């Protein structure tokens, strides 16, 4: 049973009809399937421009060294996004290192537990400015963050988990 929305919830509700037969084991099995679907849908997180394009798995471009300025890091991320069309993010990896990472033109897929903080990310120049996408906000919520930054069409701004 996938977690596609209302239809799946309706399927789960219909599974309650098994209660009339008193088949507790069958109901428990349906509940376990439903729980597994939720876990699968919740694993990992994404950031996205919200304007479409291909998502790609996170690839580490390089780690950030002590003493680097945020202005230089932002300029580098901006240049990479401008030249490749791909989103770039400054993150804290699970290892504790800070790194510049990249994904696709539509966003970056992070595996569950791969990052512990999203400091900021870019949105590609080829698409109209969209502000934070639903995926951007969900990523913050999943990481337990209050805010992060987006660099979009040369403008850097802060956004929140709402």
C-alpha positions, 0 to 999 in steps of 0.5 A, a space after each residue: 500500500 503506497 502513501 499517495 494521499 487520500 486514496 490510500 487513507 480511504 483504503 486504510 479506513 476500508 480495512 477497518 471493515 475487517 473489524 466486523 469479522 473480528 480478525 484482529 491479526 488481519 487488521 494489525 497487518 494492514 496497520 503495519 503495511 500503512 506504517 511502513 508506507 509512512 516510514 518509506 515516504 518520510 525517509 530522506 528529504 529534498 530541496 527544490 526550486 519548485 519550478 520543475 527539473 530533474 532531482 539528483 542525489 546529493 554529490 559532495 563537491 568539496 568540504 569547507 575548510 576553516 577560515 573560508 569566508 561565507 562571501 567566498 562560499 556563496 560566490 562559489 555556489 552562485 557560480 556553480 549554479 549559474 554554469 551548471 544549472 544545478 542547485 548547490 547547497 551548503 550543508 553540515 554532513 552527518 560526519 560533522 564536516 561542512 560541505 558544498 553539495 550539488 544535485 540536479 536542475 530541479 533539486 537535491 535528494 538527501 538520503 535519510 541521515 546524510 545531512 544534519 543542517 541545511 545552511 543555504 542553497 541556490 535555485 537555478 537561474 534558468 527558472 523564474 524565481 519561486 521563493 522557498 518550495 514546499 520541499 525546502 520548508 519540509 526539509 527544514 522541518 525534518 531537520 528541526 531547523 527554524 530557518 535557512 537561506 536561498 540564493 535565487 537570481 542573485 538575491 540572498 534571503 532567509 526563509 523559515 519552516 513556517 
